Amino acid sequence: MILGALLGLGAAMAGELRIDSLWDGTPAEPGEVVLVAVEGDRDHLLLTVDAPYHGDPAPPGPRGSTWRLWDYEVVEVFVAGLGQPVPYLEVELGPHGHHLVLQLQGERNVVQSGLVLEYQVTIDSGRWRGTARVPRSYLPLAPHRINAYAIHGQGAERRYLAWSPTLGEQPDFHRLKSFRPYLLP
């Protein structure tokens, strides 16, 4: 009860995020469901993605930090912290070894991009699994609120999934009001 009071009602604790709805709250197809394990050690937040591989084209360029990764098949985890304007971290992970880490201060206001990330990924049997080690120094101050997303498909077939629906007229993953309280490990 004390922990609940510290975190706020409805707070989730570290474990597994199940991305199983579209951005507007409509249930996703069973074959679209993405799992993101959230773990940690003293120095890193560990994010492990287990997702269906949809076979979208890879971004141009070598594996590693890739600007505009959100235009490709990707899973994203956002971690917001304490402050005004709200500081938050955006971690994007793709099935082809590309990633993008952004620190933002206020909605869509990037203050640092292309941050270094240890990231390993494999594609096997129609699924991809990626593990990222995010330095804790990248995280904003607690208490934290998070959201997680998965994007795949092209053109009219593009699909936007969310752990906590963003609602609104169109997908908007920077809608900070949709983030939920979360106790990081």
RODO-2510 file (C-alpha; in nm, 4 decimals, decimal comma):
residues 185
     n   res          X          Y          Z
     1     m     0,0000     0,0000     0,0000
     2     i     0,2840     0,2405     0,0827
     3     l     0,4536     0,1578    -0,2494
     4     g     0,1252     0,2198    -0,4301
     5     a     0,0947     0,5586    -0,2606
     6     l     0,4485     0,6514    -0,3657
     7     l     0,3894     0,5507    -0,7259
     8     g     0,0328     0,6655    -0,7626
     9     l    -0,2706     0,4502    -0,8284
    10     g    -0,2460     0,2198    -1,1257
    11     a     0,1348     0,2144    -1,1311
    12     a     0,2953    -0,0855    -1,2958
    13     m     0,6139    -0,2463    -1,1725
    14     a     0,9034    -0,3665    -1,3842
    15     g     0,8467    -0,6882    -1,5706
    16     e     0,6972    -0,7372    -1,9120
    17     l     0,5117    -0,4881    -2,1297
    18     r     0,2571    -0,6513    -2,3576
    19     i     0,1879    -0,4323    -2,6601
    20     d    -0,1434    -0,5804    -2,7698
    21     s    -0,3643    -0,2942    -2,8873
    22     l    -0,3555    -0,0373    -3,1608
    23     w    -0,2824     0,3262    -3,0739
    24     d    -0,6578     0,3923    -3,0419
    25     g    -0,7260     0,1018    -2,8041
    26     t    -0,8574    -0,1423    -3,0668
    27     p    -0,7215    -0,4930    -2,9958
    28     a    -0,4288    -0,5896    -3,2180
    29     e    -0,4291    -0,9077    -3,4237
    30     p    -0,2874    -1,2032    -3,2217
    31     g     0,0099    -1,2278    -3,4608
    32     e     0,1053    -0,8637    -3,3931
    33     v     0,1514    -0,8821    -3,0161
    34     v     0,4931    -0,7610    -2,8970
    35     l     0,6534    -0,8306    -2,5585
    36     v     0,9158    -0,6060    -2,4025
    37     a     1,0913    -0,7317    -2,0890
    38     v     1,2089    -0,4495    -1,8627
    39     e     1,4934    -0,5444    -1,6304
    40     g     1,7926    -0,3710    -1,4890
    41     d     2,1251    -0,3845    -1,3182
    42     r     2,3103    -0,1145    -1,1295
    43     d     2,4282     0,0695    -1,4405
    44     h     2,1776    -0,0205    -1,7128
    45     l     1,8123    -0,0563    -1,7948
    46     l     1,7781    -0,3765    -1,9983
    47     l     1,5082    -0,3858    -2,2664
    48     t     1,4438    -0,7160    -2,4418
    49     v     1,2035    -0,7171    -2,7368
    50     d     1,0267    -1,0320    -2,8581
    51     a     0,8259    -0,9375    -3,1666
    52     p     0,6865    -1,0838    -3,4867
    53     y     0,9076    -1,0063    -3,7840
    54     h     0,6933    -0,8474    -4,0558
    55     g     0,9688    -0,8387    -4,3195
    56     d     0,9621    -0,4637    -4,3755
    57     p     1,2678    -0,3293    -4,5617
    58     a     1,5684    -0,2367    -4,3505
    59     p     1,6700     0,1280    -4,3200
    60     p     1,9572     0,2323    -4,5462
    61     g     2,2987     0,2351    -4,3894
    62     p     2,4827     0,0156    -4,1433
    63     r     2,3494    -0,1171    -3,8143
    64     g     2,3673     0,1281    -3,5275
    65     s     2,2199     0,4665    -3,4535
    66     t     1,9782     0,5599    -3,7339
    67     w     1,7835     0,8847    -3,7627
    68     r     1,4118     0,8523    -3,8516
    69     l     1,4018     0,4867    -3,7483
    70     w     1,0331     0,5430    -3,6679
    71     d     0,9712     0,5286    -4,0464
    72     y     1,0596     0,1560    -4,0441
    73     e     0,9608    -0,1589    -3,8550
    74     v     1,0428    -0,0688    -3,4949
    75     v     0,9606    -0,1088    -3,1259
    76     e     0,9856     0,2034    -2,9110
    77     v     1,0006     0,2525    -2,5340
    78     f     0,9528     0,6008    -2,3878
    79     v     1,0463     0,6869    -2,0268
    80     a     0,9289     1,0224    -1,8886
    81     g     1,0512     1,1716    -1,5639
    82     l     0,9987     1,4527    -1,3228
    83     g     1,0178     1,8162    -1,4293
    84     q     0,8661     2,0917    -1,6394
    85     p     0,8925     2,0795    -1,9283
    86     v     0,8751     1,7007    -1,8981
    87     p     1,2078     1,5286    -1,9711
    88     y     1,1837     1,1935    -2,1456
    89     l     1,3934     0,9296    -2,3152
    90     e     1,2929     0,7627    -2,6418
    91     v     1,4563     0,4275    -2,7252
    92     e     1,3821     0,2826    -3,0698
    93     l     1,4879    -0,0709    -3,1620
    94     g     1,4629    -0,2310    -3,5057
    95     p     1,4881    -0,5919    -3,6246
    96     h     1,7870    -0,5220    -3,8521
    97     g     2,0227    -0,3945    -3,5794
    98     h     1,9347    -0,0258    -3,6108
    99     h     1,8475     0,1811    -3,3056
   100     l     1,7837     0,5393    -3,2057
   101     v     1,8094     0,6952    -2,8599
   102     l     1,6806     1,0476    -2,8034
   103     q     1,6654     1,2646    -2,4916
   104     l     1,3834     1,5167    -2,5036
   105     q     1,2875     1,8112    -2,2861
   106     g     0,9197     1,8840    -2,3448
   107     e     0,7045     1,7304    -2,6135
   108     r     0,9082     1,6580    -2,9307
   109     n     1,1949     1,8881    -2,8259
   110     v     1,5068     1,6760    -2,8877
   111     v     1,8051     1,7896    -2,6798
   112     q     2,0348     1,4931    -2,7566
   113     s     2,0199     1,2376    -3,0363
   114     g     2,2244     0,9429    -3,1527
   115     l     2,3200     0,8371    -2,8010
   116     v     2,5396     0,5256    -2,7807
   117     l     2,3595     0,1999    -2,7114
   118     e     2,4664    -0,1628    -2,6763
   119     y     2,2170    -0,3523    -2,8920
   120     q     2,2060    -0,7086    -3,0198
   121     v     1,9319    -0,8552    -3,2365
   122     t     1,8442    -1,1798    -3,4146
   123     i     1,5698    -1,2794    -3,6579
   124     d     1,4579    -1,6427    -3,6454
   125     s     1,1415    -1,8365    -3,7333
   126     g     0,9330    -1,5288    -3,8129
   127     r     1,0252    -1,3411    -3,4940
   128     w     1,2927    -1,0966    -3,3916
   129     r     1,4527    -1,0599    -3,0535
   130     g     1,6599    -0,7630    -2,9535
   131     t     1,8326    -0,6723    -2,6284
   132     a     1,9402    -0,3180    -2,5491
   133     r     2,1498    -0,2014    -2,2537
   134     v     2,0455     0,1569    -2,1851
   135     p     2,2817     0,3458    -1,9519
   136     r     2,0943     0,4691    -1,6450
   137     s     2,2586     0,8076    -1,6961
   138     y     2,0270     0,8568    -1,9975
   139     l     1,7122     0,8253    -1,7837
   140     p     1,5244     1,1271    -1,6504
   141     l     1,4686     1,1654    -1,2756
   142     a     1,2045     0,9443    -1,1115
   143     p     0,9177     0,9013    -1,0607
   144     h     0,8836     0,7532    -1,4069
   145     r     0,5972     0,7164    -1,6479
   146     i     0,6328     0,5044    -1,9607
   147     n     0,4712     0,3915    -2,2805
   148     a     0,5808     0,1437    -2,5456
   149     y     0,4915     0,1105    -2,9112
   150     a     0,5374    -0,1140    -3,2136
   151     i     0,5160    -0,0023    -3,5758
   152     h     0,5185    -0,2153    -3,8898
   153     g     0,3878    -0,2219    -4,2464
   154     q     0,4075     0,0259    -4,5294
   155     g     0,1718     0,2787    -4,6861
   156     a    -0,1966     0,2140    -4,6173
   157     e    -0,0988    -0,1113    -4,4409
   158     r     0,1069     0,0686    -4,1723
   159     r     0,0074    -0,0394    -3,8196
   160     y     0,0707     0,1506    -3,4937
   161     l     0,0419    -0,0451    -3,1691
   162     a     0,0645     0,0892    -2,8132
   163     w     0,1036    -0,0552    -2,4641
   164     s    -0,1122     0,2286    -2,3317
   165     p    -0,3381     0,3691    -2,6064
   166     t    -0,2639     0,7274    -2,7066
   167     l    -0,6165     0,7960    -2,8345
   168     g    -0,6693     1,1205    -3,0266
   169     e    -0,7369     1,1633    -3,3966
   170     q    -0,4185     0,9896    -3,5168
   171     p    -0,1204     0,7994    -3,3731
   172     d     0,0946     1,0315    -3,1626
   173     f     0,3534     0,8595    -2,9465
   174     h     0,4631     1,1857    -2,7869
   175     r     0,1247     1,2297    -2,6188
   176     l     0,2693     1,2322    -2,2674
   177     k    -0,0743     1,2062    -2,1038
   178     s    -0,0964     0,8468    -2,2302
   179     f     0,2167     0,7427    -2,0347
   180     r     0,1511     0,5328    -1,7231
   181     p     0,3349     0,5411    -1,3876
   182     y     0,6015     0,2706    -1,3800
   183     l     0,8599     0,1569    -1,1265
   184     l     1,1795     0,0808    -1,3201
   185     p     1,3996    -0,1975    -1,1800
***
